[in-house]
Amino acid sequence: MKRISSILLVALALSARADVPEPLPYTEGTVWGLSLVRTKAGFQEDYLRSLNNTWRKVLDEAKKQKLVLSYRVLATDAVGREDWNLILMIEYRNMAALDGLDEKMRNLTLPMLGGEDKTRELMVKRLDVREIVATKLARELIFR
């Protein structure tokens, strides 16, 4: 009888263990906003100068206000006419950081760039030198 009890206890323990889900092999990290950009031939440096004069300054202020964690620009060679050659990356603490972000960034950006008309003018000028191929939101996964 004692042997049957031991076997039952082991069987119960094993079956209970099978119901417990295995933890994920990763934890969720920060969230990245990605813009894949194709600059027109001969205009990459012009576009990067424009980003340095405006985009960088806005994001530096957004970092000070803790709206964003960091930002990056990566350059690569486009491998075809439809491919991108720059990726603009903005890092956010989490998905909740995106709530209300458009209005906060607008309130930060417009005064820095000289108001709505100047900001629109800048955006129209950028259309002449680049095309946004795609935008994506990605979460970093950190392996345990």
C-alpha positions as CSV (number, residue, x, y, z in Angstrom):
1,M,0.0,0.0,0.0
2,K,2.9,2.3,0.9
3,R,4.4,1.6,-2.6
4,I,1.1,2.5,-4.4
5,S,0.9,5.8,-2.4
6,S,4.4,6.7,-3.4
7,I,3.7,5.9,-7.1
8,L,0.5,8.0,-7.0
9,L,2.3,10.9,-5.4
10,V,5.1,10.8,-8.1
11,A,2.4,10.5,-10.9
12,L,0.5,13.5,-9.4
13,A,3.6,15.6,-9.1
14,L,4.6,14.8,-12.7
15,S,1.2,15.5,-14.1
16,A,0.9,18.8,-12.2
17,R,4.4,19.8,-13.5
18,A,3.2,19.2,-17.1
19,D,0.4,21.8,-16.7
20,V,2.7,24.6,-15.7
21,P,3.7,26.5,-18.8
22,E,7.4,26.9,-19.4
23,P,8.6,30.5,-19.1
24,L,9.4,32.3,-22.3
25,P,13.1,32.3,-23.3
26,Y,13.1,36.1,-23.5
27,T,11.8,39.3,-21.7
28,E,10.3,42.2,-23.5
29,G,12.6,45.2,-23.9
30,T,12.1,48.7,-25.3
31,V,10.1,49.6,-28.4
32,W,11.6,51.0,-31.5
33,G,9.9,53.2,-34.2
34,L,11.6,52.4,-37.5
35,S,11.5,54.5,-40.7
36,L,13.0,53.0,-43.8
37,V,14.1,55.8,-46.1
38,R,15.3,55.9,-49.7
39,T,17.1,59.1,-50.6
40,K,17.1,60.2,-54.2
41,A,20.4,59.8,-56.0
42,G,23.0,62.3,-54.9
43,F,20.8,63.7,-52.0
44,Q,21.8,61.5,-49.1
45,E,24.2,64.1,-47.6
46,D,21.6,66.9,-48.1
47,Y,19.0,64.8,-46.3
48,L,21.4,64.0,-43.4
49,R,22.3,67.7,-43.0
50,S,18.6,68.5,-42.8
51,L,18.1,65.7,-40.2
52,N,21.1,67.0,-38.2
53,N,19.7,70.6,-38.2
54,T,16.1,69.7,-37.2
55,W,15.3,66.0,-36.4
56,R,18.3,65.6,-34.1
57,K,17.6,68.7,-32.2
58,V,13.9,67.8,-31.7
59,L,14.9,64.3,-30.5
60,D,17.5,65.7,-28.1
61,E,14.9,67.8,-26.5
62,A,12.5,64.8,-26.5
63,K,15.2,62.9,-24.6
64,K,15.5,65.6,-22.0
65,Q,11.7,65.5,-21.6
66,K,11.9,61.7,-21.3
67,L,9.5,61.2,-24.3
68,V,12.2,59.0,-26.0
69,L,15.1,57.0,-24.7
70,S,17.5,57.3,-27.7
71,Y,17.6,57.5,-31.5
72,R,19.9,56.2,-34.3
73,V,20.5,56.6,-38.0
74,L,21.9,53.6,-39.9
75,A,23.1,53.8,-43.5
76,T,23.5,51.0,-45.9
77,D,23.7,50.5,-49.7
78,A,20.4,50.1,-51.5
79,V,20.4,46.9,-53.5
80,G,17.7,47.9,-55.9
81,R,15.5,50.8,-57.0
82,E,12.9,50.0,-54.4
83,D,15.3,49.4,-51.5
84,W,16.0,51.8,-48.6
85,N,19.4,53.2,-47.8
86,L,18.8,54.8,-44.4
87,I,16.9,53.6,-41.3
88,L,15.9,56.1,-38.7
89,M,15.3,54.5,-35.3
90,I,13.7,56.0,-32.2
91,E,13.6,54.1,-28.9
92,Y,10.7,54.3,-26.5
93,R,10.5,52.9,-23.0
94,N,7.4,50.7,-23.8
95,M,4.2,50.7,-25.9
96,A,2.5,52.9,-23.3
97,A,5.1,55.7,-24.0
98,L,3.3,56.1,-27.4
99,D,0.0,57.1,-25.8
100,G,-0.5,60.8,-26.5
101,L,3.0,61.1,-28.1
102,D,1.9,62.7,-31.3
103,E,0.5,65.7,-29.5
104,K,3.5,66.0,-27.2
105,M,5.9,65.8,-30.1
106,R,3.8,68.4,-32.0
107,N,3.9,70.8,-29.1
108,L,7.7,70.3,-28.8
109,T,8.4,70.5,-32.6
110,L,6.4,73.4,-33.8
111,P,8.0,76.1,-31.6
112,M,11.5,74.7,-32.3
113,L,11.0,74.7,-36.1
114,G,9.3,78.1,-36.3
115,G,5.6,77.2,-36.3
116,E,3.3,75.2,-38.4
117,D,4.0,76.9,-41.7
118,K,7.8,76.5,-41.4
119,T,7.4,72.9,-40.3
120,R,5.2,72.1,-43.3
121,E,7.6,73.9,-45.6
122,L,10.5,71.7,-44.3
123,M,8.5,68.5,-44.7
124,V,7.6,69.5,-48.3
125,K,11.3,70.2,-49.1
126,R,12.2,66.7,-47.8
127,L,9.8,65.2,-50.3
128,D,12.3,66.3,-53.0
129,V,15.2,64.4,-51.6
130,R,13.7,61.3,-49.9
131,E,10.9,58.8,-49.8
132,I,9.7,56.8,-46.8
133,V,9.6,53.2,-47.9
134,A,8.1,51.8,-44.8
135,T,7.5,52.5,-41.1
136,K,7.4,49.8,-38.4
137,L,7.1,49.4,-34.7
138,A,9.4,46.7,-33.2
139,R,9.9,45.5,-29.7
140,E,13.3,44.4,-28.6
141,L,13.4,40.8,-27.2
142,I,16.1,40.1,-24.6
143,F,17.1,36.4,-24.2
144,R,17.2,35.1,-20.7
